[in-house]
Amino acid sequence: MLERKLELDGKVFAELSGYLSDGKNPLVRDLLRVVGKYGTPEEINEKAREAGRLESLLKRLERRNAPHLKDLEWLMEERDRGSFVSLSEYRSAALVDGQAPVVDESCAVTLEISALQYFPWLIAEAKRAIAEGELLPGRFIRVRNMKEQERDGDLPAVAAAMKIIGASVVETLDTKGTDGSNVHLGGPDTITGYFGGIGQPNGHVLRWIDEYLHYYTNYGVCQVLNINPGTVLAAYLLYRIGVDIKFKISVFMGNDNPFAVLWTLLGARLFARSDGSTPLEGFNISNSVDDDCLREIARLRRELGLEDQVRIEHHITETYRSIVRQPYLRRDQLLEIARSVPNISAKHEGGDPDDEVGQEHTSSILDYFRSRDEVQSSGAMEALQGNYLLKHIAVNRTAEALTRSGLSFVAASRLHGR
């Protein structure tokens, strides 16, 4: 049978294993040299655990007399007071008259929002959630310049807030082709240069690992966005030697068919630790995948034993400008898929199109790349926060729709008890 010709040769596996573990391998040697700057894997993990504790993050903010502290204290007080809506209360309010509450917990959808650029937006979102009886999502994605938010204190403040509310967060490192290293990329006038992805050219993989370890050991930043095959492989190797990092793969990697996803998941299995664990926390699929493709992706993930580990992260909304044709809204598709596909997230990158179209400033993916100084000097901060809150509203519309369909969701676990 032709299928038998696809059997992998154990001799080749042995040769590849020897190649990777050879101390003379220049790529591995260079990777280990970067790791060595931060200590052994055990030392690195211990630094990250200490730096990422809530108490450590709050002390860091206290030392710099950061204004974020008062907001974090308020957030803890409101959480402890029970000011946020409970899941039972939320579901009761979401159900239409006469509808009985039926909740299937087997395929709970993670509510996800992107991008939380500035810490004050989270506080504005929390205040709205209390006032309107709404949910904060269980997963936040950030695409803000790391050095900038390290300077102004947003980085430790957001990390602390995630501990307080019980949500996961993904950061986007600065080391990528849009930092000027890819000399052929500029703005929209060079958009064809992005067809191969944003890129991590030349020596950027090692610089990316170096940056990753800096934020991991100093702030406990564990999960980051991954956009390039080279940095995906380097992160697999980093985890394999014992550093407890996690990452998700960006939509820019182009996982838009089962064969591409199989290649992604084969890497996760190949470089898993002896206990079967992988640093691949999730991956964004392309906006264009249809229902059959989603089901096939889910089947592949299950058959490779990664269903519980690797989340399928699917865009329900997108920014209104500069990324997809509008109107773009995949909520109905989610309601159908979520009945049979576990460990999936509903990512909200924009408001519902009907809400966006009436805005003086509609959301744009290009706003992610603006500096804080430029946003403030242009007077755009209020408008951008408004765009973010429309995403929050879209998250809650998805939670309501899931509830009415008898499906469950994952919101900020320390805010919204049962």
Secondary structure, DSSP 8 states (H G I E B T S, - for coil): -GGGGG---HHHHHHHHHHHH-TT-HHHHHHHHHHHTT--HHHHHHHHHHHHSHHHHHHHHHHTT-THHHHHHHHHHHHHHT-S--HHHHHHHHS-TT-----EEEEEEEEEEE----HHHHHHHHHHHHHHT---BSEEE--S-HHHHHHHSHHHHHHHHHHHHT-EEEB--S-SGGGTTSTT--SGGGGGGGTT-S---TTHHHHHHHHHHHHHHHH---EEEE-SHHHHHHHHHHHHTT---EEEE-GGG---SHHHHHHHHHHHHHT--TTS--SEEEEE--TT--HHHHHHHHHHHHHTT-TTT-EEEEEEE--SBSSS-S--B-HHHHHHHTTT--SEEEEE-S--HHHHTT-SS--BGGGGGS-HHHHHHTT-HHHHHHHHHHHHHHHHHHHHHHHHTTEEEEB-TTT---
